[in-house]
Amino acid sequence: MPPSAKVYVIDDDPAMRDSLDFLHELANLEAGCVVTDVRMPGINGMELLRLLSSGPRKLPVIVMTGHGDVPLAVEAMKLGALDFLEKPFEDDRLIGMIETALAERESGSKSEAVSADMAARVASLTQRERQVMQGLVTGQSNKAIAREYDISPRTVEVYRANVMTKMQAGNLSELVRFAIRAGVVED
């Protein structure tokens, strides 16, 4: 992490900076990244993400929550969040995402090579694995996916494991992020 890099933490904890003060100061802030909670009084993390993505100043945003679900993660990713972390999470994971956000910010853009890699991973999936992945990233349960494709929930579990392995996703939020990057989920 560059020594001058800034990480702006937006949370409802009274010890943290107030999110409205952050927005008022946004134009004057140094380059960095934002780590925000979803549930906060006043402005919530998703509203903050919308404001940040529609404004002239683009800062990478990592969203965290203790009350997440797949549709919320998909919405955050579509709004431009770099990642969606569910509490509790490992400190190393947050630090890694902050380093990624700052590195991406320094390079100035998302890497086309990463997008091509994600597309290649999707291309390695069978048709059924793609169907299961689509169900997963839209928030469907294994049982709902099984009903939709007239297969057993256990079979969905096997396909789900294959999808996670082939996509190299460690968890569902990573899979959502990868699917969006590969263009499987529409922005």
Backbone as ProteinMPNN parsed JSONL, in Angstrom:
{"seq_chain_A": "MPPSAKVYVIDDDPAMRDSLDFLHELANLEAGCVVTDVRMPGINGMELLRLLSSGPRKLPVIVMTGHGDVPLAVEAMKLGALDFLEKPFEDDRLIGMIETALAERESGSKSEAVSADMAARVASLTQRERQVMQGLVTGQSNKAIAREYDISPRTVEVYRANVMTKMQAGNLSELVRFAIRAGVVED", "coords_chain_A": {"N_chain_A": [[0.845, -1.165, 0.0], [0.685, 2.174, -0.927], [2.471, 4.712, 0.899], [1.205, 7.207, 1.122], [-1.42, 6.719, 0.64], [-4.941, 6.906, 1.161], [-7.569, 5.739, 3.205], [-10.923, 5.851, 3.459], [-13.196, 5.426, 5.911], [-16.513, 4.688, 6.288], [-18.988, 4.47, 8.517], [-21.581, 3.489, 10.824], [-20.785, 3.584, 13.401], [-20.211, 5.556, 16.23], [-17.598, 6.462, 16.631], [-16.508, 6.61, 14.148], [-15.991, 8.553, 11.106], [-18.543, 10.795, 10.129], [-20.838, 10.094, 7.555], [-22.024, 12.128, 6.012], [-20.379, 14.361, 6.432], [-18.157, 13.401, 5.092], [-19.094, 13.367, 2.407], [-19.417, 16.125, 1.985], [-16.8, 16.963, 2.031], [-15.658, 15.616, -0.07], [-14.709, 16.601, -2.613], [-12.326, 17.775, -1.889], [-10.695, 15.829, -0.911], [-7.849, 13.622, -0.692], [-6.595, 11.231, -3.109], [-7.745, 7.858, -2.842], [-9.437, 5.141, -1.238], [-12.774, 3.997, -0.439], [-14.315, 2.568, 2.357], [-17.278, 1.31, 3.281], [-20.167, 0.876, 5.381], [-23.335, -0.819, 5.021], [-25.795, -0.431, 6.423], [-26.68, 2.46, 7.892], [-27.513, 5.373, 9.822], [-29.348, 8.161, 8.472], [-27.837, 8.551, 5.668], [-27.603, 5.645, 3.777], [-25.28, 2.942, 3.029], [-25.652, 2.066, 0.374], [-26.928, 4.239, -0.841], [-24.872, 6.08, -0.552], [-22.978, 4.856, -2.212], [-24.299, 5.104, -4.688], [-24.266, 7.921, -4.951], [-21.499, 8.38, -5.02], [-20.796, 6.949, -7.337], [-22.104, 8.374, -9.29], [-21.019, 10.84, -9.251], [-18.435, 13.298, -10.109], [-15.967, 12.637, -9.04], [-14.223, 9.767, -8.76], [-13.892, 7.185, -6.598], [-12.599, 4.088, -5.538], [-14.788, 1.703, -4.056], [-15.473, -0.254, -1.219], [-17.865, -2.296, 0.064], [-19.35, -3.151, 3.124], [-21.174, -5.338, 5.303], [-23.294, -6.546, 7.905], [-25.622, -7.612, 7.383], [-26.189, -8.862, 4.889], [-27.252, -10.04, 1.631], [-27.604, -11.954, -1.388], [-28.987, -10.472, -3.526], [-28.552, -7.823, -2.613], [-25.764, -7.701, -2.657], [-25.321, -8.014, -5.418], [-26.572, -5.678, -6.353], [-24.871, -3.751, -5.181], [-22.46, -4.334, -6.512], [-23.208, -3.796, -9.151], [-23.532, -1.08, -8.937], [-20.97, -0.32, -8.853], [-19.27, -1.071, -6.77], [-16.215, -2.311, -5.552], [-15.9, -4.581, -4.026], [-17.895, -6.695, -1.896], [-18.266, -7.212, 1.321], [-19.139, -9.512, 3.8], [-19.883, -9.225, 7.198], [-18.951, -11.254, 9.948], [-15.62, -10.696, 8.781], [-12.39, -11.747, 7.619], [-9.518, -9.975, 8.692], [-7.334, -9.894, 6.949], [-8.538, -10.256, 4.474], [-10.001, -7.876, 4.108], [-7.855, -6.034, 4.142], [-6.455, -6.936, 1.9], [-8.357, -6.347, -0.102], [-8.447, -3.572, 0.128], [-5.838, -2.936, -0.649], [-5.972, -3.862, -3.293], [-7.93, -2.097, -4.276], [-6.607, 0.374, -4.049], [-4.402, -0.076, -5.708], [-5.703, -0.46, -8.137], [-6.792, 2.028, -8.429], [-4.474, 3.543, -8.697], [-3.506, 2.524, -11.131], [-5.414, 3.435, -12.765], [-7.511, 2.276, -14.228], [-9.8, -0.485, -14.768], [-8.448, -3.626, -15.39], [-8.169, -4.874, -18.642], [-7.213, -7.356, -19.143], [-7.906, -8.803, -16.864], [-10.687, -8.867, -17.103], [-10.873, -10.362, -19.457], [-9.797, -12.752, -18.534], [-11.774, -13.484, -16.692], [-13.908, -13.866, -18.44], [-12.903, -16.057, -19.84], [-12.908, -17.962, -17.835], [-15.671, -18.221, -17.42], [-16.333, -19.253, -19.91], [-15.296, -21.779, -19.641], [-17.179, -23.146, -18.255], [-19.827, -25.583, -18.193], [-23.003, -25.725, -19.927], [-25.051, -26.225, -18.037], [-23.704, -25.598, -15.664], [-23.36, -22.859, -16.067], [-26.029, -22.079, -15.974], [-26.635, -22.693, -13.297], [-24.814, -20.962, -12.034], [-25.864, -18.498, -12.855], [-28.31, -18.572, -11.505], [-27.363, -18.551, -8.857], [-26.019, -16.038, -8.672], [-28.123, -14.344, -8.923], [-29.43, -14.641, -6.631], [-30.94, -16.922, -6.049], [-31.949, -19.832, -4.223], [-30.445, -23.083, -3.671], [-32.459, -25.005, -3.822], [-34.461, -23.654, -5.277], [-33.168, -23.279, -7.722], [-32.845, -25.955, -8.416], [-35.532, -26.731, -8.748], [-36.226, -25.091, -10.922], [-34.699, -26.163, -13.034], [-35.36, -28.77, -12.995], [-33.853, -30.681, -11.536], [-32.087, -32.418, -8.899], [-31.62, -30.992, -5.591], [-29.174, -31.795, -4.52], [-27.679, -32.332, -6.817], [-27.502, -29.74, -7.782], [-25.838, -28.703, -5.799], [-23.459, -30.026, -6.43], [-22.938, -28.961, -9.001], [-22.709, -26.304, -8.219], [-20.366, -26.383, -6.634], [-18.547, -27.06, -8.66], [-18.753, -24.751, -10.244], [-17.77, -22.784, -8.483], [-15.137, -23.674, -8.217], [-14.154, -23.647, -10.911], [-14.515, -20.938, -11.509], [-12.832, -19.894, -9.72], [-13.606, -18.773, -7.308], [-13.823, -17.851, -3.968], [-15.975, -17.424, -2.36], [-19.496, -16.52, -2.297], [-19.848, -13.744, -2.759], [-17.517, -13.08, -4.131], [-17.935, -14.61, -6.423], [-20.149, -13.287, -7.504], [-18.966, -10.796, -8.061], [-17.035, -11.608, -9.948], [-18.721, -12.617, -11.947], [-20.075, -10.315, -12.757], [-17.906, -8.844, -13.746], [-17.236, -10.48, -15.869], [-19.357, -10.096, -17.472], [-21.628, -11.601, -17.21], [-23.679, -10.958, -15.49], [-25.806, -8.327, -15.94], [-24.848, -4.904, -16.002]], "CA_chain_A": [[0.0, 0.0, 0.0], [1.504, 3.382, -0.944], [2.409, 5.37, 2.201], [0.315, 8.366, 1.106], [-2.777, 6.291, 0.307], [-5.956, 7.187, 2.171], [-8.721, 4.855, 3.258], [-12.005, 6.564, 4.115], [-14.114, 4.45, 6.486], [-17.819, 5.268, 6.552], [-19.695, 3.48, 9.323], [-22.499, 4.112, 11.762], [-20.153, 3.619, 14.703], [-19.981, 6.968, 16.57], [-16.18, 6.806, 16.559], [-16.126, 6.764, 12.742], [-16.412, 9.809, 10.484], [-19.924, 10.857, 9.677], [-20.856, 9.977, 6.092], [-22.373, 13.403, 5.372], [-19.155, 15.164, 6.427], [-17.337, 12.846, 4.017], [-19.608, 13.846, 1.124], [-19.136, 17.562, 1.877], [-15.369, 17.136, 1.831], [-15.219, 14.732, -1.142], [-13.94, 17.295, -3.658], [-11.023, 18.185, -1.373], [-9.983, 14.683, -0.353], [-6.784, 13.012, -1.476], [-6.967, 9.957, -3.738], [-7.772, 6.738, -1.905], [-10.603, 4.286, -1.439], [-13.82, 4.122, 0.576], [-14.864, 1.356, 2.957], [-18.529, 1.773, 3.881], [-21.161, -0.076, 5.85], [-24.602, -0.655, 4.322], [-26.816, 0.127, 7.318], [-26.267, 3.619, 8.683], [-28.579, 6.369, 9.896], [-29.18, 9.266, 7.517], [-27.582, 8.017, 4.33], [-27.079, 4.28, 3.905], [-24.136, 2.648, 2.175], [-26.035, 1.961, -1.04], [-27.135, 5.615, -1.308], [-23.528, 6.642, -0.667], [-22.392, 4.27, -3.415], [-24.943, 5.764, -5.841], [-23.739, 9.281, -5.05], [-20.098, 8.314, -5.435], [-20.669, 6.467, -8.722], [-22.661, 9.354, -10.225], [-20.276, 12.093, -9.145], [-17.25, 13.448, -10.949], [-14.813, 12.06, -8.347], [-14.377, 8.309, -8.68], [-13.062, 6.488, -5.623], [-13.0, 2.693, -5.4], [-15.601, 1.523, -2.854], [-15.67, -1.59, -0.671], [-19.067, -2.27, 0.89], [-19.389, -4.214, 4.128], [-22.435, -5.386, 6.027], [-23.624, -7.709, 8.719], [-27.004, -7.974, 7.006], [-26.156, -8.963, 3.438], [-27.812, -11.138, 0.868], [-27.094, -11.922, -2.764], [-29.476, -9.326, -4.307], [-27.883, -6.608, -2.158], [-24.396, -7.773, -3.18], [-25.404, -7.757, -6.859], [-26.853, -4.251, -6.521], [-23.643, -3.021, -4.856], [-21.494, -4.545, -7.583], [-23.697, -3.069, -10.325], [-23.303, 0.342, -8.684], [-19.552, -0.057, -8.978], [-18.459, -1.481, -5.623], [-15.122, -3.225, -5.882], [-16.209, -5.836, -3.351], [-18.986, -6.691, -0.929], [-17.801, -8.08, 2.4], [-20.107, -9.791, 4.85], [-19.309, -9.309, 8.54], [-17.551, -10.922, 10.194], [-14.685, -11.088, 7.728], [-10.995, -11.796, 8.045], [-8.801, -8.721, 8.496], [-6.49, -10.021, 5.758], [-9.369, -10.084, 3.279], [-10.246, -6.442, 3.969], [-6.591, -5.393, 3.778], [-6.203, -7.303, 0.502], [-9.268, -5.6, -0.982], [-8.009, -2.171, 0.148], [-4.652, -2.872, -1.497], [-6.449, -3.987, -4.676], [-8.612, -0.846, -4.63], [-5.61, 1.428, -4.223], [-3.614, -0.406, -6.893], [-6.564, -0.198, -9.291], [-6.901, 3.485, -8.501], [-3.201, 4.03, -9.239], [-3.367, 2.147, -12.536], [-6.334, 4.3, -13.485], [-8.649, 1.611, -14.856], [-9.889, -1.94, -14.573], [-7.61, -4.292, -16.374], [-8.849, -5.659, -19.668], [-6.735, -8.734, -19.004], [-8.708, -9.443, -15.812], [-11.998, -9.132, -17.698], [-10.705, -11.471, -20.398], [-9.613, -13.946, -17.714], [-13.092, -13.845, -16.157], [-14.685, -14.403, -19.57], [-12.378, -17.4, -20.121], [-13.414, -18.836, -16.769], [-17.084, -18.491, -17.729], [-16.356, -20.113, -21.09], [-14.953, -23.143, -19.245], [-18.341, -23.761, -17.61], [-20.817, -26.249, -19.038], [-24.264, -24.985, -19.986], [-25.743, -26.377, -16.75], [-22.958, -24.824, -14.667], [-23.707, -21.447, -16.302], [-27.38, -21.883, -15.456], [-26.545, -22.688, -11.832], [-24.155, -19.717, -11.653], [-26.828, -17.409, -13.05], [-29.231, -18.646, -10.375], [-26.655, -18.148, -7.639], [-25.724, -14.61, -8.636], [-29.373, -13.596, -8.819], [-29.963, -14.835, -5.288], [-31.788, -18.099, -5.895], [-31.454, -20.909, -3.375], [-30.186, -24.335, -4.387], [-33.754, -25.66, -4.08], [-35.142, -22.934, -6.359], [-32.451, -23.61, -8.957], [-33.184, -27.353, -8.716], [-36.908, -26.757, -9.292], [-36.241, -24.437, -12.237], [-34.083, -27.009, -14.056], [-35.844, -30.133, -12.778], [-32.765, -31.535, -11.056], [-32.124, -32.502, -7.44], [-30.785, -30.01, -4.892], [-27.815, -32.346, -4.386], [-27.026, -32.111, -8.111], [-27.179, -28.305, -7.81], [-24.666, -28.542, -4.939], [-22.291, -30.48, -7.195], [-22.68, -27.933, -10.015], [-22.258, -25.111, -7.504], [-18.959, -26.617, -6.291], [-17.797, -26.966, -9.922], [-18.739, -23.338, -10.633], [-16.865, -22.07, -7.583], [-13.775, -24.101, -8.554], [-13.772, -23.154, -12.239], [-14.47, -19.476, -11.475], [-11.821, -19.56, -8.719], [-14.264, -17.905, -6.335], [-13.763, -18.386, -2.619], [-17.273, -17.259, -1.719], [-20.535, -16.057, -3.208], [-19.642, -12.352, -3.172], [-16.488, -13.108, -5.181], [-18.573, -15.13, -7.635], [-20.955, -12.183, -8.047], [-18.03, -9.818, -8.632], [-16.458, -12.208, -11.157], [-19.78, -12.714, -12.963], [-20.291, -8.964, -13.286], [-16.715, -8.508, -14.537], [-17.26, -11.272, -17.105], [-20.525, -9.699, -18.261], [-22.724, -12.568, -17.042], [-24.731, -10.184, -14.851], [-25.86, -7.039, -16.61], [-24.655, -3.706, -15.168]], "C_chain_A": [[0.898, 1.238, 0.0], [1.372, 4.136, 0.383], [1.453, 6.55, 2.24], [-1.14, 7.991, 0.827], [-3.721, 6.541, 1.474], [-7.069, 6.161, 2.06], [-9.78, 5.586, 4.072], [-13.039, 5.551, 4.587], [-15.395, 5.162, 6.864], [-18.648, 4.217, 7.269], [-20.614, 4.211, 10.281], [-21.953, 4.149, 13.186], [-19.835, 5.08, 15.033], [-18.51, 7.388, 16.478], [-15.716, 7.042, 15.128], [-16.604, 8.121, 12.203], [-17.851, 9.719, 10.017], [-19.956, 10.892, 8.149], [-21.203, 11.286, 5.396], [-21.174, 14.348, 5.36], [-18.242, 14.714, 5.299], [-17.791, 13.389, 2.67], [-19.324, 15.333, 0.926], [-17.663, 17.823, 1.557], [-14.825, 16.387, 0.618], [-14.327, 15.428, -2.169], [-12.522, 17.64, -3.2], [-10.17, 17.027, -0.867], [-8.896, 14.19, -1.296], [-7.3, 11.709, -2.081], [-6.903, 8.849, -2.693], [-8.913, 5.805, -2.242], [-11.548, 4.46, -0.26], [-14.201, 2.731, 1.046], [-16.111, 1.809, 3.693], [-19.411, 0.62, 4.33], [-22.44, 0.163, 5.053], [-25.611, 0.053, 5.207], [-26.235, 1.23, 8.185], [-27.453, 4.571, 8.772], [-28.306, 7.487, 8.895], [-29.057, 8.728, 6.108], [-27.026, 6.608, 4.492], [-25.967, 4.052, 2.881], [-24.47, 2.564, 0.697], [-26.293, 3.353, -1.628], [-25.793, 6.313, -1.491], [-22.849, 6.138, -1.944], [-22.986, 4.9, -4.678], [-24.379, 7.172, -6.044], [-22.299, 9.279, -5.547], [-19.957, 7.89, -6.89], [-21.21, 7.479, -9.727], [-21.9, 10.673, -10.212], [-19.049, 12.122, -10.026], [-16.009, 12.797, -10.345], [-15.039, 10.574, -8.151], [-13.376, 7.731, -7.69], [-13.514, 5.036, -5.58], [-13.718, 2.517, -4.054], [-15.699, 0.044, -2.503], [-16.846, -1.481, 0.282], [-19.009, -3.43, 1.87], [-20.728, -4.169, 4.842], [-22.522, -6.645, 6.867], [-24.985, -8.248, 8.356], [-27.122, -8.14, 5.501], [-26.903, -10.15, 2.885], [-27.349, -10.962, -0.573], [-27.66, -10.749, -3.566], [-28.814, -8.003, -3.901], [-26.445, -6.564, -2.678], [-24.376, -7.468, -4.676], [-25.643, -6.275, -7.114], [-25.596, -3.42, -6.252], [-22.617, -3.138, -5.984], [-21.914, -3.796, -8.852], [-23.469, -1.567, -10.182], [-21.818, 0.695, -8.661], [-18.697, -0.423, -7.788], [-17.384, -2.459, -6.094], [-15.365, -4.585, -5.251], [-17.298, -5.598, -2.331], [-18.599, -7.698, 0.14], [-18.889, -8.261, 3.444], [-19.38, -9.945, 6.17], [-19.751, -10.614, 9.181], [-16.689, -11.39, 9.029], [-13.277, -11.057, 8.296], [-10.325, -10.454, 7.754], [-7.97, -8.749, 7.218], [-7.287, -9.815, 4.474], [-9.652, -8.602, 3.04], [-8.973, -5.721, 3.535], [-6.245, -5.69, 2.323], [-7.083, -6.525, -0.464], [-8.882, -4.121, -1.025], [-6.779, -2.012, -0.744], [-5.02, -2.973, -2.974], [-7.088, -2.687, -5.139], [-7.605, 0.267, -4.903], [-4.735, 1.18, -5.445], [-4.408, -0.12, -8.159], [-6.683, 1.297, -9.517], [-5.628, 4.065, -9.118], [-3.048, 3.708, -10.717], [-4.369, 2.898, -13.399], [-7.511, 3.613, -14.129], [-8.651, 0.138, -14.504], [-9.134, -2.604, -15.711], [-8.451, -5.09, -17.364], [-8.429, -7.121, -19.577], [-7.542, -9.48, -17.946], [-10.088, -9.788, -16.357], [-11.93, -10.301, -18.676], [-10.529, -12.789, -19.65], [-10.951, -14.413, -17.156], [-13.97, -14.457, -17.256], [-14.22, -15.814, -19.916], [-12.848, -18.395, -19.066], [-14.873, -19.205, -17.027], [-17.184, -19.445, -18.911], [-16.02, -21.562, -20.748], [-16.126, -23.877, -18.586], [-19.213, -24.485, -18.625], [-22.084, -25.403, -19.04], [-24.99, -25.059, -18.642], [-25.028, -25.586, -15.648], [-23.24, -23.332, -14.828], [-25.096, -21.143, -15.76], [-27.373, -21.802, -13.929], [-25.884, -21.393, -11.362], [-25.114, -18.537, -11.774], [-27.838, -17.39, -11.904], [-28.6, -18.158, -9.093], [-26.461, -16.637, -7.568], [-26.977, -13.741, -8.647], [-30.09, -13.874, -7.506], [-30.857, -16.029, -5.078], [-31.13, -19.121, -4.966], [-31.18, -22.143, -4.239], [-31.497, -25.024, -4.753], [-34.491, -24.979, -5.233], [-34.492, -23.235, -7.707], [-32.801, -25.032, -9.38], [-34.574, -27.451, -9.326], [-36.947, -26.193, -10.715], [-35.723, -25.35, -13.343], [-34.426, -28.489, -13.901], [-34.698, -31.103, -12.482], [-32.829, -31.539, -9.528], [-31.268, -31.406, -6.811], [-29.348, -30.506, -4.706], [-27.027, -32.152, -5.678], [-26.634, -30.637, -8.252], [-25.931, -28.043, -6.958], [-23.383, -28.951, -5.667], [-21.929, -29.443, -8.257], [-22.145, -26.659, -9.363], [-20.773, -25.236, -7.141], [-18.081, -26.509, -7.542], [-17.66, -25.512, -10.354], [-17.725, -22.576, -9.782], [-15.4, -22.411, -7.905], [-13.332, -23.501, -9.888], [-13.671, -21.631, -12.283], [-13.414, -18.971, -10.491], [-12.351, -18.55, -7.703], [-14.254, -18.576, -4.97], [-15.079, -18.298, -1.875], [-18.251, -16.649, -2.722], [-20.332, -14.609, -3.645], [-18.546, -12.25, -4.232], [-17.09, -13.594, -6.491], [-19.41, -14.04, -8.301], [-20.05, -11.168, -8.731], [-17.439, -10.334, -9.94], [-17.491, -12.255, -12.288], [-20.072, -11.349, -13.582], [-19.122, -8.564, -14.186], [-16.716, -9.241, -15.868], [-18.459, -10.927, -17.979], [-21.684, -10.666, -18.172], [-23.926, -11.892, -16.408], [-24.687, -8.791, -15.456], [-25.656, -5.905, -15.608], [-25.891, -2.849, -15.195]], "O_chain_A": [[1.788, 1.344, 0.844], [0.278, 4.197, 0.942], [0.931, 6.869, 3.309], [-2.002, 8.869, 0.783], [-3.338, 6.401, 2.636], [-7.462, 5.765, 0.963], [-9.56, 5.905, 5.24], [-13.685, 4.892, 3.773], [-15.388, 6.11, 7.649], [-18.976, 3.183, 6.688], [-20.45, 5.406, 10.524], [-22.599, 4.694, 14.081], [-19.249, 5.779, 14.206], [-18.222, 8.566, 16.266], [-14.646, 7.612, 14.912], [-17.499, 8.749, 12.769], [-18.305, 8.668, 9.564], [-19.194, 11.629, 7.524], [-20.722, 11.534, 4.291], [-20.968, 15.064, 4.38], [-17.623, 15.539, 4.627], [-16.964, 13.828, 1.871], [-19.021, 15.757, -0.189], [-17.333, 18.8, 0.886], [-13.641, 16.511, 0.307], [-13.291, 14.884, -2.551], [-11.619, 17.782, -4.025], [-9.035, 17.237, -0.439], [-8.996, 14.318, -2.516], [-8.303, 11.154, -1.632], [-6.093, 8.906, -1.768], [-9.311, 5.692, -3.401], [-11.172, 4.999, 0.782], [-14.388, 1.822, 0.237], [-16.023, 2.605, 4.628], [-19.402, -0.461, 3.742], [-22.613, 1.233, 4.47], [-26.22, 1.037, 4.786], [-25.423, 0.989, 9.078], [-28.309, 4.575, 7.887], [-27.158, 7.724, 8.519], [-30.059, 8.48, 5.436], [-26.085, 6.396, 5.256], [-25.748, 4.87, 1.987], [-23.659, 2.949, -0.145], [-25.926, 3.623, -2.772], [-25.593, 7.048, -2.459], [-22.22, 6.912, -2.666], [-22.26, 5.194, -5.628], [-24.055, 7.566, -7.164], [-21.928, 10.087, -6.399], [-19.099, 8.406, -7.606], [-20.821, 7.453, -10.894], [-22.117, 11.525, -11.073], [-18.665, 11.113, -10.617], [-15.088, 12.439, -11.08], [-15.962, 10.174, -7.442], [-12.167, 7.779, -7.913], [-14.717, 4.778, -5.586], [-13.317, 3.099, -3.046], [-15.971, -0.798, -3.359], [-16.828, -0.667, 1.205], [-18.665, -4.553, 1.5], [-21.342, -3.111, 4.975], [-21.901, -7.665, 6.568], [-25.454, -9.223, 8.943], [-28.056, -7.616, 4.894], [-27.154, -11.133, 3.582], [-26.769, -9.935, -0.925], [-26.888, -10.069, -4.242], [-28.546, -7.158, -4.756], [-25.965, -5.508, -3.091], [-23.503, -6.738, -5.147], [-25.004, -5.678, -7.98], [-25.29, -2.495, -7.004], [-21.984, -2.152, -6.361], [-21.071, -3.229, -9.547], [-23.243, -0.866, -11.169], [-21.448, 1.854, -8.475], [-17.504, -0.12, -7.78], [-17.636, -3.322, -6.935], [-15.076, -5.619, -5.854], [-17.588, -4.464, -1.951], [-18.604, -8.903, -0.109], [-19.486, -7.292, 3.913], [-18.399, -10.682, 6.275], [-20.885, -11.033, 8.948], [-17.011, -12.38, 8.371], [-13.013, -10.423, 9.318], [-10.539, -9.866, 6.695], [-7.904, -7.759, 6.49], [-6.772, -9.264, 3.501], [-9.556, -8.123, 1.91], [-9.021, -4.878, 2.64], [-5.795, -4.805, 1.595], [-6.621, -6.091, -1.519], [-8.972, -3.483, -2.074], [-6.69, -1.053, -1.511], [-4.458, -2.265, -3.809], [-6.83, -2.222, -6.249], [-7.739, 1.011, -5.874], [-4.366, 2.124, -6.143], [-3.867, 0.397, -9.136], [-6.676, 1.77, -10.654], [-5.691, 4.965, -9.956], [-2.521, 4.52, -11.478], [-4.203, 2.991, -14.615], [-8.447, 4.292, -14.551], [-7.665, -0.413, -14.016], [-9.198, -2.164, -16.859], [-9.322, -5.871, -16.981], [-9.209, -8.018, -19.9], [-7.832, -10.664, -18.114], [-10.603, -10.877, -16.103], [-12.834, -11.135, -18.713], [-11.046, -13.822, -20.075], [-11.233, -15.611, -17.148], [-14.68, -15.436, -17.026], [-15.036, -16.674, -20.247], [-13.152, -19.545, -19.384], [-15.264, -20.362, -16.872], [-18.024, -20.345, -18.915], [-16.411, -22.476, -21.474], [-16.068, -25.09, -18.385], [-19.326, -24.06, -19.775], [-22.219, -24.473, -18.245], [-25.494, -24.043, -18.163], [-25.678, -24.976, -14.799], [-23.348, -22.614, -13.834], [-25.323, -20.09, -15.164], [-28.031, -20.942, -13.345], [-26.341, -20.786, -10.394], [-25.164, -17.679, -10.893], [-28.182, -16.325, -11.391], [-29.229, -17.432, -8.324], [-26.708, -16.024, -6.529], [-26.9, -12.536, -8.407], [-31.208, -13.41, -7.286], [-31.481, -16.147, -4.023], [-29.907, -19.252, -4.935], [-31.625, -22.23, -5.384], [-31.638, -25.561, -5.852], [-35.082, -25.656, -6.074], [-35.181, -23.422, -8.71], [-33.029, -25.292, -10.561], [-34.778, -28.168, -10.306], [-37.609, -26.743, -11.595], [-36.236, -25.324, -14.461], [-33.862, -29.346, -14.58], [-34.587, -32.175, -13.077], [-33.555, -30.74, -8.937], [-30.304, -30.941, -7.42], [-28.411, -29.709, -4.735], [-25.837, -31.843, -5.637], [-25.567, -30.322, -8.777], [-25.067, -27.255, -7.345], [-22.349, -28.297, -5.532], [-20.761, -29.084, -8.405], [-21.238, -26.016, -9.891], [-20.011, -24.287, -7.325], [-16.996, -25.931, -7.49], [-16.587, -25.084, -10.78], [-16.916, -21.811, -10.308], [-14.533, -21.538, -7.867], [-12.254, -22.914, -9.979], [-12.838, -21.088, -13.008], [-13.133, -17.774, -10.431], [-11.658, -17.616, -7.298], [-14.637, -19.739, -4.839], [-15.291, -18.999, -0.885], [-17.879, -16.307, -3.844], [-20.617, -14.275, -4.795], [-18.639, -11.42, -5.136], [-16.789, -13.05, -7.554], [-19.38, -13.889, -9.522], [-20.329, -10.729, -9.846], [-17.349, -9.597, -10.921], [-17.172, -11.967, -13.442], [-20.288, -11.242, -14.789], [-19.328, -8.009, -15.265], [-16.257, -8.706, -16.877], [-18.566, -11.412, -19.105], [-22.626, -10.58, -18.96], [-25.068, -12.209, -16.744], [-23.635, -8.153, -15.478], [-26.211, -5.928, -14.51], [-25.927, -1.797, -14.556]]}, "name": "protein", "num_of_chains": 1, "seq": "MPPSAKVYVIDDDPAMRDSLDFLHELANLEAGCVVTDVRMPGINGMELLRLLSSGPRKLPVIVMTGHGDVPLAVEAMKLGALDFLEKPFEDDRLIGMIETALAERESGSKSEAVSADMAARVASLTQRERQVMQGLVTGQSNKAIAREYDISPRTVEVYRANVMTKMQAGNLSELVRFAIRAGVVED"}
